[in-house]
């Protein structure tokens, strides 16, 4: 199981996708920050969530934003969800000799409906209905799996990811402090942050 620090989660619903991650930045057992953002809308209809080293996360985010903008200028339309996931796969694979230490969930909504993909550090691309990555992945999946149904609503999915992150934070020292949520539907992105009390006894 991966031990990339942090936890990122994605859940697909009929209306759209929900991406989420916790907010802790750790290094070598120390908490460096409690307010790090790891989920981003790259276009109005495609977002990404990361687990892993923040230096690599920031580089990849900037590269994706540039590539998505370039695609839009070339083709006169937004890049589709799978297109962005494939672009990211190529970028990650190009660094395979010195891989980016991050796992990524890509989700969004286009004319094919809602989609969710996960990528490992060397760019392997898998489509999923729900996913959890990083050091808290096993705990998060253990929470999500029995509760997920294909007809889950967007609001139910949001509650599910928040509770999954809370479950992870109780047990995984590399994850903590709050959750950033990004919902993407046909209408576009909606972001919110929920901060948790700085205590282990919730």
C-alpha positions as CSV (number, residue, x, y, z in Angstrom):
1,X,0.0,0.0,0.0
2,X,1.2,3.5,-0.9
3,X,2.7,5.6,1.9
4,X,2.6,8.9,0.0
5,X,1.5,11.4,2.7
6,X,-2.0,12.7,2.8
7,X,-5.3,11.5,1.5
8,X,-7.3,12.4,-1.7
9,X,-10.7,11.0,-2.4
10,X,-13.0,11.0,-5.5
11,X,-16.6,9.8,-5.8
12,X,-18.6,9.7,-9.0
13,X,-22.4,10.3,-8.9
14,X,-25.0,10.7,-11.7
15,X,-25.0,14.5,-11.3
16,X,-21.2,15.0,-11.2
17,X,-18.1,14.2,-9.2
18,X,-16.9,15.1,-5.7
19,X,-13.2,15.4,-5.0
20,X,-11.8,15.9,-1.6
21,X,-8.5,16.0,0.4
22,X,-7.4,16.7,3.9
23,X,-5.2,19.8,4.7
24,X,-2.1,18.6,6.5
25,X,1.5,19.0,5.2
26,X,4.0,16.7,7.0
27,X,7.7,16.1,6.6
28,X,9.7,13.5,8.4
29,X,7.1,13.2,11.2
30,X,6.6,16.9,11.7
31,X,3.5,18.9,10.8
32,X,4.6,21.8,8.6
33,X,1.2,23.2,7.8
34,X,-2.5,22.7,8.6
35,X,-3.9,24.6,5.7
36,X,-2.6,23.1,2.5
37,X,-4.8,22.8,-0.5
38,X,-4.6,19.6,-2.5
39,X,-7.7,19.7,-4.7
40,X,-8.0,22.1,-7.6
41,X,-10.3,23.0,-10.5
42,X,-8.1,22.9,-13.6
43,X,-10.9,24.0,-15.9
44,X,-14.5,24.8,-15.0
45,X,-15.4,21.1,-15.6
46,X,-12.3,19.1,-14.7
47,X,-10.6,19.0,-11.3
48,X,-7.8,17.1,-9.6
49,X,-7.0,15.9,-6.1
50,X,-3.5,14.9,-5.0
51,X,-1.8,12.9,-2.3
52,X,2.0,13.1,-2.1
53,X,4.8,15.6,-1.9
54,X,3.6,19.2,-2.2
55,X,6.5,20.3,-4.4
56,X,5.6,17.8,-7.0
57,X,1.9,18.6,-6.6
58,X,2.5,22.3,-7.3
59,X,4.6,21.6,-10.4
60,X,2.0,19.2,-11.8
61,X,-0.9,21.6,-11.1
62,X,0.9,24.4,-12.9
63,X,1.7,22.2,-15.9
64,X,-1.9,21.0,-16.1
65,X,-3.3,24.5,-16.0
66,X,-0.9,25.6,-18.8
67,X,-1.7,22.5,-21.0
68,X,-5.4,22.8,-20.5
69,X,-5.3,26.5,-21.5
70,X,-3.1,25.7,-24.5
71,X,-5.6,23.0,-25.6
72,X,-8.5,25.5,-25.3
73,X,-6.7,28.0,-27.4
74,X,-5.8,25.4,-30.0
75,X,-9.2,23.7,-30.2
76,X,-11.6,26.5,-29.2
77,X,-13.2,24.4,-26.4
78,X,-12.4,23.0,-22.9
79,X,-10.4,19.8,-22.7
80,X,-12.6,16.8,-21.8
81,X,-12.1,14.9,-18.6
82,X,-10.4,11.9,-20.2
83,X,-8.3,14.2,-22.3
84,X,-6.9,15.9,-19.3
85,X,-6.3,12.5,-17.5
86,X,-4.5,11.2,-20.6
87,X,-2.4,14.4,-20.8
88,X,-1.5,14.0,-17.1
89,X,-0.6,10.3,-17.8
90,X,1.9,11.4,-20.5
91,X,3.4,14.0,-18.2
92,X,3.9,11.5,-15.4
93,X,5.3,8.8,-17.6
94,X,7.8,11.3,-19.0
95,X,9.3,11.6,-15.5
96,X,9.4,7.8,-15.0
97,X,13.1,7.7,-14.3
98,X,12.7,10.1,-11.4
99,X,8.9,9.9,-10.7
100,X,6.8,12.6,-9.3
101,X,5.9,11.4,-5.8
102,X,2.2,11.9,-6.0
103,X,-1.0,9.9,-6.7
104,X,-3.8,11.8,-8.4
105,X,-7.5,11.5,-8.9
106,X,-9.0,13.4,-11.9
107,X,-12.7,14.0,-12.0
108,X,-15.1,16.1,-14.0
109,X,-18.2,16.4,-16.2
110,X,-18.3,16.7,-20.0
111,X,-20.6,15.5,-22.9
112,X,-19.9,11.9,-21.8
113,X,-21.3,12.7,-18.3
114,X,-19.4,12.4,-15.0
115,X,-16.0,10.6,-15.0
116,X,-13.4,9.7,-12.5
117,X,-9.8,8.5,-13.1
118,X,-6.9,7.7,-10.9
119,X,-3.2,7.8,-11.8
120,X,-0.1,6.5,-10.1
121,X,3.4,8.2,-10.1
122,X,4.3,6.8,-13.5
123,X,1.0,7.6,-15.2
124,X,-1.0,4.4,-15.1
125,X,-4.6,5.4,-15.8
126,X,-7.6,3.6,-14.4
127,X,-11.3,4.7,-14.5
128,X,-13.2,4.2,-11.2
129,X,-16.6,4.9,-9.6
130,X,-14.9,6.0,-6.4
131,X,-11.2,6.2,-5.3
132,X,-9.0,7.0,-2.4
133,X,-5.2,7.7,-2.6
134,X,-2.3,8.3,-0.3
135,X,-1.5,7.2,3.2
136,X,-5.1,7.1,4.3
137,X,-6.4,5.3,1.2
138,X,-7.2,1.9,2.9
139,X,-9.1,3.6,5.8
140,X,-11.0,5.8,3.4
141,X,-11.9,3.0,1.0
142,X,-13.0,0.9,4.0
143,X,-15.5,3.6,4.9
144,X,-16.7,4.4,1.4
145,X,-17.0,0.9,-0.1
146,X,-20.0,-0.4,1.9
147,X,-21.9,2.9,1.6
148,X,-21.4,3.7,-2.1
149,X,-24.2,3.1,-4.6
150,X,-24.2,4.0,-8.3
151,X,-27.3,6.2,-7.7
152,X,-25.8,8.2,-4.8
153,X,-26.7,11.9,-5.0
154,X,-24.1,14.7,-5.1
155,X,-25.0,15.8,-1.6
156,X,-24.8,12.2,-0.2
157,X,-21.4,11.8,-1.9
158,X,-20.2,15.1,-0.3
159,X,-21.2,13.8,3.2
160,X,-19.6,10.5,2.4
161,X,-16.2,12.0,1.6
162,X,-16.3,14.3,4.6
163,X,-17.0,11.3,6.9
164,X,-14.3,9.3,5.1
165,X,-11.7,12.0,5.7
166,X,-12.7,12.3,9.3
167,X,-12.3,8.5,9.7
168,X,-8.8,8.7,8.1
169,X,-7.7,11.7,10.3
170,X,-8.5,9.7,13.5
171,X,-6.0,7.0,12.5
172,X,-3.5,8.5,10.0
173,X,-1.0,11.0,11.4
174,X,0.0,12.1,7.9
175,X,-3.6,13.4,7.3
176,X,-5.4,16.0,9.2
177,X,-6.9,19.4,10.1
178,X,-9.8,19.7,7.7
179,X,-11.2,18.9,4.3
180,X,-11.3,20.7,1.0
181,X,-14.2,19.7,-1.2
182,X,-14.6,20.3,-5.0
183,X,-17.9,19.4,-6.6
184,X,-18.1,19.5,-10.4
185,X,-21.3,19.2,-12.4
186,X,-22.5,20.4,-15.8
187,X,-22.9,23.8,-14.2
188,X,-19.2,24.0,-13.2
189,X,-17.2,23.8,-10.0
190,X,-18.2,24.5,-6.4
191,X,-15.6,24.5,-3.7
192,X,-15.8,24.5,0.1
193,X,-13.6,23.9,3.1
194,X,-14.5,22.4,6.4
195,X,-12.0,22.9,9.2
196,X,-11.8,20.4,12.1
197,X,-11.0,21.2,15.7
198,X,-7.3,20.8,16.4
199,X,-7.8,17.8,18.6
200,X,-7.6,14.0,18.4
201,X,-10.7,13.6,20.6
202,X,-13.5,14.6,18.3
